[in-house]
Amino acid sequence: MSSMKCFGYYIVRPVTKPAYLKLDVSCLLTVGNDLSDTFPDLTKCFWVNYPKSERIHYKERLQLTDDEFSDFCCLISELFNTGRMSPDVRFSRVEDALKVCEYLKNAEGYKIIGLFTSSEIFEEFKKEGFFTVFRAGEESSIPCTFLGCDILGSENVGNGSFCLDCYLVNSLNEEIAKHFEREYRVDHETGLMNNIFSEVTKFCEYIQGMGEPVMWTPFEVYEYNKA
């Protein structure tokens, strides 16, 4: 990981594999749109143009007191307004993600993960303005565990905001599996690839132009201990 650059951190939990996806896995762990369950939900704790009732239901779901939920919303507001958390709830510091996780004491299954990519790809993200408003990831000395690799397609939607798509949402795993039958390996518990970064880079090159109109990018995925 020393030669890689940190894209950012997410609080996310695995989701059930969609029926359409032909992949021998039980769950998927990704931050890609339509296949992820990230935390927090900004529509219920930050954005103001949503009904107040949604905030109340969110507070009850998290089993937080009024004061705890107020502190939680203030923390999210601070992180967003200082550029340390982006609209897709990407954190620039793992320490901030750990702080937010303190309000997940009654929610199961969430993990803190970090995304890392090559220096060359990271510099391209900088040139595209991905980190002009919301900061790039800062590497941390907090212990972490390598989980596997993912392929995500990034789209800059302006004002420092972007969205990520996972290659699985377009079933591009089938294209990779056909072309790299002996190399493509997927973890049964997470759906992440058990391949080294250079191999996943080759997969990305092969599927460019397929699926969503994005640039497919390889990432290493690490999990950080919440304790």
Residue pairs with C-beta under 8 A, 6 or more apart in sequence:
1 116
1 146
1 220
1 222
3 118
3 119
4 116
4 117
4 118
4 119
4 197
4 220
5 116
5 117
5 118
5 119
5 121
5 122
5 136
5 137
6 114
6 115
6 116
6 136
6 137
6 138
6 139
7 90
7 114
7 115
7 116
7 117
7 122
7 125
7 136
7 137
7 219
8 86
8 90
8 91
8 92
8 114
8 115
8 136
8 137
9 90
9 91
9 92
9 93
9 94
9 96
9 97
9 112
9 113
9 114
9 115
9 137
9 224
10 31
10 38
10 89
10 90
10 91
10 97
10 112
10 113
10 115
11 38
11 39
11 40
11 89
11 91
11 97
11 100
11 101
11 104
11 110
11 111
11 112
12 29
12 30
12 31
12 36
12 37
12 38
12 39
12 110
12 111
12 113
13 29
13 37
13 39
13 108
13 109
13 110
13 111
14 27
14 28
14 29
14 37
14 109
14 189
14 190
15 27
15 28
15 35
15 36
15 37
16 27
16 28
17 23
17 25
17 26
17 27
17 28
17 191
18 35
20 171
21 28
21 168
21 171
21 173
22 171
22 173
22 174
23 168
23 173
23 186
23 191
24 186
24 188
25 186
25 187
25 188
25 189
25 190
25 191
26 188
26 189
27 189
27 190
27 191
28 35
28 166
28 168
28 190
28 191
29 111
29 113
29 147
29 190
29 191
29 192
29 221
30 36
30 150
30 152
30 166
30 168
30 191
30 192
31 38
31 88
31 90
31 113
31 115
31 150
31 152
31 164
31 166
32 150
32 152
32 153
32 164
32 165
32 166
32 167
32 168
32 169
33 163
33 164
33 165
33 166
33 169
34 165
34 166
34 169
35 166
35 168
35 169
36 166
38 88
38 89
39 89
39 100
39 104
39 107
39 110
40 46
40 72
40 76
40 89
40 100
40 103
41 58
42 76
42 80
42 87
42 89
43 50
43 54
44 50
44 54
44 55
44 57
44 58
45 55
45 58
45 69
45 72
45 73
45 76
46 73
46 76
46 77
46 80
55 69
55 73
58 69
59 66
59 69
61 107
62 69
62 72
62 103
62 104
62 106
62 107
63 105
63 106
64 72
64 103
64 106
68 103
72 100
72 103
75 99
75 100
75 103
76 85
76 100
79 85
79 91
79 96
79 100
80 86
80 87
83 92
83 133
83 134
83 135
83 160
84 91
84 92
84 93
84 96
84 134
84 135
85 91
85 92
85 96
85 134
86 133
86 134
86 160
86 161
86 162
87 134
87 161
88 161
88 162
88 163
88 164
90 134
90 137
91 97
91 100
91 137
92 134
92 135
92 136
92 137
92 138
93 137
93 138
93 140
94 112
94 114
94 138
94 140
94 142
94 224
95 140
95 142
97 112
97 224
98 112
98 142
98 224
98 226
101 110
101 112
101 226
104 110
111 223
111 226
112 223
112 224
112 226
113 147
113 221
113 222
113 223
113 224
114 137
114 140
114 144
114 221
114 222
114 224
115 137
115 150
115 152
115 219
115 220
115 221
116 137
116 219
116 220
116 221
116 222
117 217
117 218
117 219
117 220
118 197
118 201
118 218
121 217
121 218
122 136
125 131
125 136
125 154
126 136
128 156
129 156
129 160
130 136
130 154
130 156
130 160
130 162
131 160
132 160
133 159
133 160
133 161
134 160
134 161
140 224
142 224
142 225
143 224
143 225
144 222
144 223
144 224
144 225
145 222
145 223
146 220
146 221
146 222
147 187
147 190
147 192
147 221
147 222
147 223
148 187
148 190
148 192
148 193
148 194
148 195
148 220
148 221
149 192
149 193
149 195
149 196
149 197
149 200
149 218
149 219
149 220
149 221
150 166
150 192
150 193
150 218
150 219
150 221
151 166
151 167
151 172
151 193
151 200
151 203
151 204
151 207
151 216
151 217
151 218
151 219
152 164
152 165
152 166
152 167
152 216
152 217
152 219
153 164
153 165
153 166
153 167
153 211
153 212
153 214
153 215
153 216
153 217
154 162
154 163
154 164
154 214
154 215
154 217
155 162
155 163
155 164
155 165
155 212
155 213
155 214
156 162
157 163
165 211
165 212
165 214
167 173
167 176
167 207
167 211
167 216
168 191
169 211
169 212
170 210
170 211
170 212
172 207
172 210
172 211
172 216
173 184
173 186
175 206
175 207
175 210
176 184
176 203
176 206
176 207
177 184
179 206
180 199
180 202
180 203
180 206
183 195
183 199
184 193
184 195
184 203
185 193
185 194
185 195
186 192
186 193
186 194
187 193
187 194
192 221
193 199
193 200
193 203
195 203
197 218
197 220
200 218
201 218
203 218
204 216
204 217
204 218
207 216
208 215
208 216
